[in-house]
Amino acid sequence: MRKKSNIVTYSTEQVAEMIARGEDRTDWAKISAMTESELEASILADPDDVHGELDWTKAVRGIPLPKEHINLRVDHDVMQWFRSNGKGYQTLMNNVLRAYVESQRG
C-alpha cells in the first residue's frame, strides 16, 4: 500500500486479500437481491452519474502551463471573502482573473 496525502492505493492482490478477510464494506447480499428495475432506479437516482451526453466543447487538449509564483497585495476584505470559500480559494481567485481576462479579449 502506498500512501500519498489522503489518497491510499491498493494493488489487486491487496484488495482480494482484504475481501477474503471480510474487510469489504459492500453488502453483496443486498446487491444480489436487487432486481434489474431496482438497479436501474438506483443508477438514475445517483446525482454524480452523468445521464446524458458529455459536453466536450470546452475541453482543453494538452498539458496546462505551469503556474507563475507572484507576490500580490490584495485588500483585506477581498482576501477574507475568497478565504471564506474554504480550501481552493487561490484557484477560485485564478478562475475569477481568467474570466476577466477572457471577457476583455472577446
ABEGO torsion letter per residue (X at the ends): XBBBEABBBBBAAAAAAAAAAGABABBAAAAAABBAAAAAAAAAABAABBABBBBAAABBBEBBBBBBBBBBBBBAAAAAAAAAAEBGAAAAAAAAAAAAAAAAAX
